[in-house]
Amino acid sequence: MSEIADLFQEYAELGGAVQRRIIEIDNRPARAKRLRRFSLREAARYLGLDEPALRRRLQDPDAPQGERAGLTGRTFALGEIGALRRHLRDATGEPCFAPGRGTGEGLQVVALSNFKGGAAKTTTALHLAQYLALRGYAVLLVDLDSQASATAALGLGPDDDVGADGTLHPYFAGRIDTLAPLVRPTYWPGLDLIPANLGLYRVELELPLRQREEPGFRFWRLLEQGLATVAGRYDVVVCDCPPSLGYLSLNALFAATGLVVPAPPSMPDFASTARFFQMMADTLRDVAAFEGEAKRLDFVRILITKLNTADRNHRRIAGWMESTFAGRVLKERMAATTALDMAGNVKRTLYELEPGPGSRRSFERALDYMDGVNGAIEGLLRAAWGREGAA
């Protein structure tokens, strides 16, 4: 028996070495992930302007100018885009340049959850968090999945760089009473991370014991209470949930103000999503009976993911999903694209990918799909704040 355990340990270490090697090779010479610069066109896109309008704004000598690229181009670091947004806010007073929540607007917590694996939860969570940072929001990404895919995608080795007490585990175990020591800045200005690693799974074993031993202990409210200790630093929290409806996912659900359920357009996924909602309904009724108060959410939406637009069956099932869950499915869909696959292979997102000359059209197509999805979710957040107009 021990020989098999040793063999599996060796496989785990080899797998971790491969992940570290991918990060090192793709991020020479620093051997750590770093964020690329953005073109003038991209800066305009995430400032909510068209390119000619941004060029006119840059005629102001006090506006941050970025760096020249070629004869007429410019590039901007994300921090420079943020500085430009603040300059435009101060110069114009236009609310579109002040996206963060204001007085009386509560922290928005978006949970990405579905208990079936392979639904693109982490892909959605990463792109949403990065998009919101690009748009000027202060964002916290909470990795609740012990597989730690989001943590690794943001350049941290889940075991080497995080450690046993670097995840939510010490908070759920009751050893600390705030999430502040767990928050890590990332190479994305405006985006922080609470990482995960395999040790986080112990929460699923330990919380039932606390529930049994501590009278009145409400395990499902722990994350909600923890986020309150850092809420003043953020506009939006994005929770990447594990592929289960266990203790960690339930904490994300009860902390959430909005829920997005990623679901690929296939019959097994369609059926699994229905069972997921049934389990959530049963759980919410049980908790409501215990607490005497029902859980409320500002929005719940199903997101169609991994859509192959050339596949007739995919298109047909996506249509069934939209008609069955009328008004509850995001109109924007996350398409399966070559560019998205390419980004995943090198542990990057579309927002981090620098496409070559021959792949520009494919990249733009993939980015349009992704921005459409994220813009729609941003619109739901703005509506929850009571703001008028599209994002």
C-alpha positions as CSV (number, residue, x, y, z in Angstrom):
1,M,0.0,0.0,0.0
2,S,2.8,2.4,0.9
3,E,4.5,1.8,-2.4
4,I,1.3,3.0,-4.3
5,A,1.2,6.1,-2.0
6,D,4.8,6.8,-2.8
7,L,4.2,6.4,-6.5
8,F,1.3,8.8,-6.3
9,Q,3.5,11.3,-4.3
10,E,6.1,11.1,-7.1
11,Y,3.5,11.8,-9.7
12,A,2.2,14.8,-7.8
13,E,5.7,16.2,-7.5
14,L,6.4,15.7,-11.2
15,G,3.2,17.4,-12.1
16,G,4.0,20.4,-9.9
17,A,7.5,20.5,-11.6
18,V,5.8,20.7,-15.0
19,Q,3.6,23.6,-14.0
20,R,6.5,25.5,-12.6
21,R,8.5,24.9,-15.7
22,I,5.7,26.2,-17.9
23,I,5.6,29.4,-15.9
24,E,9.4,29.8,-16.0
25,I,9.7,29.2,-19.7
26,D,6.9,31.5,-20.6
27,N,8.1,34.3,-18.4
28,R,11.8,34.6,-19.0
29,P,13.9,36.2,-17.6
30,A,12.1,37.0,-14.4
31,R,10.6,33.5,-14.0
32,A,7.4,35.1,-12.6
33,K,4.3,36.1,-14.4
34,R,4.1,39.7,-15.5
35,L,1.5,41.6,-17.3
36,R,2.0,42.8,-20.9
37,R,1.4,46.3,-22.1
38,F,-1.9,47.2,-23.8
39,S,-2.3,48.9,-27.2
40,L,-4.0,52.3,-27.6
41,R,-7.0,50.5,-29.1
42,E,-7.2,48.2,-26.1
43,A,-6.8,51.0,-23.6
44,A,-9.7,52.9,-25.3
45,R,-11.8,49.7,-25.2
46,Y,-11.5,49.3,-21.4
47,L,-11.9,53.0,-20.8
48,G,-15.2,52.9,-22.6
49,L,-14.0,55.1,-25.5
50,D,-13.3,54.6,-29.2
51,E,-9.8,55.0,-30.4
52,P,-10.3,58.4,-32.0
53,A,-11.9,59.8,-28.8
54,L,-9.0,58.6,-26.7
55,R,-6.5,60.2,-29.2
56,R,-8.3,63.5,-28.7
57,R,-8.2,63.1,-24.9
58,L,-4.4,62.4,-25.1
59,Q,-3.9,65.9,-26.7
60,D,-4.2,67.2,-23.1
61,P,-0.5,67.4,-22.1
62,D,-1.4,66.5,-18.5
63,A,-2.9,63.2,-19.5
64,P,-0.8,60.1,-18.9
65,Q,0.7,59.3,-22.4
66,G,2.0,55.8,-22.0
67,E,4.9,54.8,-24.3
68,R,5.3,55.4,-28.0
69,A,5.1,52.3,-30.2
70,G,6.0,52.9,-33.8
71,L,5.2,56.1,-35.6
72,T,1.6,56.7,-34.4
73,G,1.0,54.0,-31.8
74,R,1.1,54.0,-28.0
75,T,1.1,51.3,-25.4
76,F,0.0,51.4,-21.8
77,A,0.7,49.4,-18.7
78,L,-2.5,48.6,-16.7
79,G,-1.4,51.0,-14.0
80,E,-1.1,53.7,-16.6
81,I,-4.6,53.0,-17.9
82,G,-5.8,53.4,-14.3
83,A,-3.9,56.8,-14.0
84,L,-5.5,57.9,-17.3
85,R,-8.9,56.9,-16.0
86,R,-8.4,59.0,-12.9
87,H,-7.2,61.9,-14.9
88,L,-10.3,61.8,-17.2
89,R,-12.5,61.5,-14.1
90,D,-11.0,64.6,-12.6
91,A,-10.9,66.5,-15.9
92,T,-14.5,65.7,-17.0
93,G,-16.4,64.7,-13.9
94,E,-18.0,62.0,-16.0
95,P,-19.2,59.0,-13.9
96,C,-18.1,56.4,-16.5
97,F,-14.5,57.2,-15.4
98,A,-15.4,56.4,-11.7
99,P,-16.7,52.8,-11.9
100,G,-16.0,51.8,-8.3
101,R,-18.8,51.6,-5.8
102,G,-19.9,54.8,-4.1
103,T,-21.6,55.7,-0.9
104,G,-24.5,53.4,-0.1
105,E,-23.4,50.8,-2.7
106,G,-22.6,47.5,-1.1
107,L,-19.8,45.1,-1.9
108,Q,-20.8,42.8,-4.8
109,V,-19.8,39.1,-4.4
110,V,-20.1,37.0,-7.5
111,A,-19.9,33.2,-7.1
112,L,-19.1,31.0,-10.1
113,S,-20.5,27.6,-9.2
114,N,-21.7,24.3,-10.7
115,F,-21.0,20.9,-9.2
116,K,-19.9,19.4,-12.5
117,G,-16.3,19.7,-13.4
118,G,-15.2,21.0,-16.8
119,A,-17.9,23.7,-17.0
120,A,-15.3,26.5,-17.3
121,K,-15.9,27.9,-13.8
122,T,-12.2,28.9,-13.4
123,T,-11.9,30.2,-16.9
124,T,-14.9,32.4,-16.3
125,A,-13.8,33.6,-12.8
126,L,-10.3,34.5,-14.0
127,H,-11.5,36.4,-17.1
128,L,-14.2,38.2,-15.1
129,A,-11.8,39.3,-12.4
130,Q,-9.2,40.5,-14.9
131,Y,-11.9,42.3,-17.0
132,L,-13.2,44.1,-14.0
133,A,-9.7,45.2,-13.0
134,L,-9.2,46.5,-16.6
135,R,-12.4,48.4,-16.2
136,G,-11.2,50.1,-13.1
137,Y,-12.8,48.2,-10.3
138,A,-11.0,47.0,-7.1
139,V,-11.3,43.2,-7.3
140,L,-10.6,40.3,-5.0
141,L,-10.5,36.8,-6.5
142,V,-11.1,34.1,-3.9
143,D,-9.9,30.6,-4.9
144,L,-12.1,28.1,-3.0
145,D,-11.1,25.1,-5.1
146,S,-8.4,22.9,-3.6
147,Q,-7.2,22.0,-7.1
148,A,-6.0,25.7,-7.2
149,S,-6.2,26.2,-10.9
150,A,-6.9,30.0,-10.5
151,T,-4.0,30.3,-8.1
152,A,-1.7,28.6,-10.6
153,A,-3.0,30.7,-13.4
154,L,-2.1,33.8,-11.5
155,G,1.5,32.7,-11.2
156,L,1.7,31.0,-7.8
157,G,2.8,27.5,-7.2
158,P,0.0,26.2,-5.0
159,D,2.4,24.2,-2.7
160,D,5.7,26.1,-3.1
161,D,4.4,29.7,-3.0
162,V,1.3,29.4,-0.9
163,G,2.0,27.1,2.1
164,A,-0.4,25.5,4.6
165,D,-1.6,28.7,6.2
166,G,-1.8,30.8,3.0
167,T,-5.3,29.6,2.0
168,L,-8.7,30.1,3.6
169,H,-8.0,27.1,5.8
170,P,-6.7,28.9,9.0
171,Y,-9.7,31.2,8.8
172,F,-12.2,28.4,8.5
173,A,-10.4,26.5,11.3
174,G,-10.9,29.5,13.6
175,R,-7.2,30.3,14.1
176,I,-7.6,33.8,12.6
177,D,-10.6,36.1,12.6
178,T,-9.9,38.2,9.5
179,L,-9.1,37.5,5.8
180,A,-6.6,40.3,5.7
181,P,-3.4,38.2,6.2
182,L,-4.5,35.8,3.4
183,V,-4.9,38.5,0.7
184,R,-2.1,38.7,-1.9
185,P,-1.5,41.3,-4.5
186,T,-1.0,40.0,-8.1
187,Y,0.8,41.3,-11.1
188,W,-2.6,42.8,-12.1
189,P,-3.0,46.3,-10.5
190,G,-6.4,46.4,-8.9
191,L,-6.7,42.6,-8.6
192,D,-5.9,40.7,-5.4
193,L,-6.0,37.0,-4.6
194,I,-6.8,34.7,-1.7
195,P,-5.0,31.5,-3.0
196,A,-5.8,27.9,-2.6
197,N,-3.9,24.6,-2.5
198,L,-4.6,21.0,-1.8
199,G,-4.7,21.6,1.9
200,L,-7.8,23.7,1.6
201,Y,-9.8,20.4,1.2
202,R,-9.4,19.8,4.9
203,V,-12.1,22.4,5.4
204,E,-14.6,19.9,4.1
205,L,-13.6,17.5,6.8
206,E,-13.2,20.0,9.7
207,L,-16.3,22.2,9.4
208,P,-18.7,19.3,10.2
209,L,-16.7,18.7,13.4
210,R,-17.0,22.4,14.4
211,Q,-20.7,22.3,13.6
212,R,-21.1,19.4,16.0
213,E,-18.9,20.7,18.8
214,E,-19.8,24.4,18.8
215,P,-23.5,25.2,19.6
216,G,-25.1,27.7,17.3
217,F,-22.1,27.5,14.8
218,R,-23.3,28.5,11.3
219,F,-20.6,27.2,9.0
220,W,-22.3,28.6,5.9
221,R,-21.8,32.2,7.1
222,L,-18.1,32.1,7.7
223,L,-16.9,33.4,4.3
224,E,-19.6,36.1,4.4
225,Q,-18.3,37.2,7.8
226,G,-14.7,37.0,6.6
227,L,-15.3,39.2,3.5
228,A,-16.8,41.8,5.8
229,T,-13.4,42.2,7.4
230,V,-11.8,43.4,4.1
231,A,-14.9,44.7,2.3
232,G,-13.7,48.4,2.4
233,R,-10.8,47.6,0.1
234,Y,-12.9,46.2,-2.8
235,D,-15.8,46.9,-5.2
236,V,-16.3,43.3,-6.3
237,V,-15.3,39.8,-5.0
238,V,-15.2,36.9,-7.5
239,C,-15.4,33.4,-5.9
240,D,-14.1,30.4,-7.9
241,C,-15.9,27.5,-6.4
242,P,-15.0,23.8,-6.4
243,P,-16.9,21.3,-8.6
244,S,-19.2,20.3,-5.8
245,L,-21.9,21.6,-3.5
246,G,-19.8,21.1,-0.3
247,Y,-19.0,23.3,2.6
248,L,-16.8,25.7,0.6
249,S,-19.3,26.1,-2.2
250,L,-22.1,26.7,0.3
251,N,-20.0,29.4,2.0
252,A,-19.6,31.1,-1.4
253,L,-23.3,30.9,-2.1
254,F,-24.2,32.5,1.2
255,A,-21.6,35.2,0.8
256,A,-22.7,35.9,-2.7
257,T,-24.9,38.8,-3.9
258,G,-25.0,37.2,-7.4
259,L,-24.6,33.8,-8.8
260,V,-23.3,32.8,-12.3
261,V,-23.7,29.1,-13.2
262,P,-21.4,28.1,-16.2
263,A,-22.9,25.3,-18.2
264,P,-21.6,23.8,-21.5
265,P,-24.4,23.0,-24.1
266,S,-24.4,19.3,-23.8
267,M,-27.1,16.9,-22.5
268,P,-25.0,15.6,-19.5
269,D,-24.2,19.2,-18.5
270,F,-27.8,20.3,-19.0
271,A,-29.0,17.5,-16.7
272,S,-26.3,18.1,-14.2
273,T,-27.1,21.8,-14.0
274,A,-30.8,20.9,-13.2
275,R,-29.7,18.7,-10.4
276,F,-27.4,21.4,-9.1
277,F,-30.3,23.8,-8.8
278,Q,-32.4,21.1,-7.1
279,M,-29.7,20.6,-4.5
280,M,-29.3,24.3,-3.9
281,A,-33.1,24.7,-3.5
282,D,-33.2,21.9,-0.9
283,T,-30.2,23.4,1.0
284,L,-31.6,27.0,0.9
285,R,-34.9,25.8,2.3
286,D,-33.2,23.9,5.1
287,V,-31.1,26.9,6.1
288,A,-34.1,29.3,5.8
289,A,-36.1,27.1,8.1
290,F,-33.2,27.2,10.6
291,E,-32.5,30.9,10.4
292,G,-36.0,32.1,9.9
293,E,-34.9,34.2,6.9
294,A,-34.5,33.4,3.2
295,K,-31.2,34.0,1.3
296,R,-31.5,36.7,-1.2
297,L,-29.5,37.3,-4.4
298,D,-29.4,40.3,-6.7
299,F,-29.2,38.1,-9.7
300,V,-28.8,34.5,-10.8
301,R,-27.8,33.7,-14.4
302,I,-26.8,30.6,-16.4
303,L,-23.8,31.2,-18.7
304,I,-23.5,29.0,-21.7
305,T,-19.8,28.1,-22.0
306,K,-17.5,26.1,-24.3
307,L,-19.9,26.7,-27.2
308,N,-18.7,25.3,-30.5
309,T,-20.5,27.7,-32.9
310,A,-20.0,25.3,-35.8
311,D,-21.6,22.4,-34.0
312,R,-25.3,22.0,-34.8
313,N,-26.0,20.0,-31.6
314,H,-24.3,22.7,-29.5
315,R,-26.4,25.4,-31.1
316,R,-29.6,23.3,-30.7
317,I,-29.0,22.6,-27.0
318,A,-28.0,26.2,-26.3
319,G,-31.4,27.2,-27.8
320,W,-33.2,24.7,-25.5
321,M,-31.4,26.1,-22.5
322,E,-32.4,29.6,-23.4
323,S,-36.0,28.7,-24.0
324,T,-36.3,26.5,-20.9
325,F,-34.6,29.0,-18.6
326,A,-36.3,32.0,-20.3
327,G,-34.7,35.3,-19.1
328,R,-32.3,33.5,-16.8
329,V,-29.6,32.7,-19.3
330,L,-27.1,35.3,-20.3
331,K,-27.6,36.3,-23.9
332,E,-23.9,36.5,-24.4
333,R,-22.1,33.1,-24.7
334,M,-18.6,32.0,-24.0
335,A,-17.5,30.3,-27.3
336,A,-14.8,27.7,-27.5
337,T,-12.1,29.3,-29.6
338,T,-8.6,28.4,-30.7
339,A,-7.3,31.6,-29.0
340,L,-8.8,30.6,-25.7
341,D,-7.3,27.1,-25.9
342,M,-3.9,28.6,-26.8
343,A,-4.1,30.9,-23.8
344,G,-4.9,28.1,-21.5
345,N,-2.0,26.0,-22.7
346,V,0.5,28.6,-21.6
347,K,-1.4,29.4,-18.3
348,R,-2.6,32.7,-19.6
349,T,-6.0,34.4,-20.2
350,L,-7.1,36.1,-23.3
351,Y,-6.3,39.4,-21.6
352,E,-2.7,38.3,-21.1
353,L,-2.2,36.7,-24.5
354,E,-0.1,38.6,-27.1
355,P,-1.4,37.2,-30.4
356,G,1.0,36.8,-33.4
357,P,0.3,38.6,-36.7
358,G,-1.4,35.5,-38.2
359,S,-3.7,34.9,-35.3
360,R,-5.0,38.5,-34.8
361,R,-8.5,37.8,-36.3
362,S,-9.0,34.7,-34.2
363,F,-7.9,36.5,-31.1
364,E,-10.2,39.5,-31.7
365,R,-13.2,37.1,-32.2
366,A,-12.4,35.3,-29.0
367,L,-12.0,38.6,-27.1
368,D,-15.3,39.9,-28.4
369,Y,-17.1,36.8,-27.0
370,M,-15.3,37.2,-23.7
371,D,-15.9,40.9,-23.4
372,G,-19.5,40.3,-24.2
373,V,-19.9,37.9,-21.3
374,N,-18.0,40.0,-18.8
375,G,-19.7,43.2,-19.9
376,A,-23.1,41.6,-19.4
377,I,-22.1,40.5,-15.8
378,E,-20.7,44.0,-15.2
379,G,-24.1,45.3,-16.3
380,L,-25.8,43.1,-13.6
381,L,-23.4,44.5,-11.0
382,R,-24.3,48.0,-12.0
383,A,-28.0,47.2,-11.9
384,A,-27.6,45.8,-8.4
385,W,-26.0,49.2,-7.4
386,G,-29.1,50.9,-8.8
387,R,-27.1,52.5,-11.6
388,E,-28.9,53.4,-14.9
389,G,-27.5,52.7,-18.3
390,A,-25.3,50.0,-19.8
391,A,-21.9,49.3,-18.6
